[in-house]
Amino acid sequence: MLQKLKNMWNKSDTANATNKEHDISLAITAVMVEIMHIDGKLDEAEHNEIITAVEKRFGLSTQEVHELVEQAKKEVGNANDMHQFTSQIIKHYTTEERIDFLKELWQIAMADGHVDPYEEQLIRRTAELIGVYHREFIEAKIAARKAS
């Protein structure tokens, strides 16, 4: 009986570690998807930028990325606010990693050749929610522009 409880506990710990990684990948992808949708246009260039960023960040296959993006679209559609996503980012990422994430958001917004004011507003709000200062927000924007 005691051994069964230990086994269940160990399985639970393994599942929690997997869920944490899954939670952060879903949170990151959901924010990216929200940036893509916020201007009311579903631009292929922005979608491709998300695919590339998620593949690179999490080392996933193309199929896994597409599944994650679809799941993120559903989560964004059901979300009341961004807190459920940004809180995961704060828990799992250092400030430097959060700044890199902002750079990726800017690259997604810039992918179609135009940063919509709604996109900029959402990136600014995301920066505030994940605890990134305005100076770093601007530096991420400049770095993304140079990378484009």
C-alpha positions, 0 to 999 in steps of 0.5 A: 500500500505504501509503495503504491502511494509512493509510485503515485506521488512520483508519477504526479511529480513527473506529470507536473514537470511535463505540465509546467513545460507545456504550460509555458509553451502554451502561454508563450504561444497564446500571447503570440497568437493574440498579437497576430489576431489583435489587428483583426487580420490573419496575416500569413507572414505573422503566422509564419513568424510565430511558427518559426519562433515557437520551433526555435524557442521550444525545439518542437517539430513543425507538426507539434508547433501547429498543434500548439498554435491551434490549442493556443488559438482555442485558449485565447478564444476562451480567455478573459484576460492575459493574466493566465498567460503572463503569470506563467511567463513570470514564473518560468522566465528570467527578466532577460528571457522576458525581454527576448520574448518581447523581441519575438512579439515585435518581430511577429507584429512587424512581419507583415510590414506594418505595426498596427497600433493595437499590436503595439498597445498589446505588446506594451501591456504584455511588457507591463504584465511580465515586469519589463521596464519601458526602456527594455520594451523600447530596446526590444522593439529596436532589436526586432526592427534591426533583425527584420 
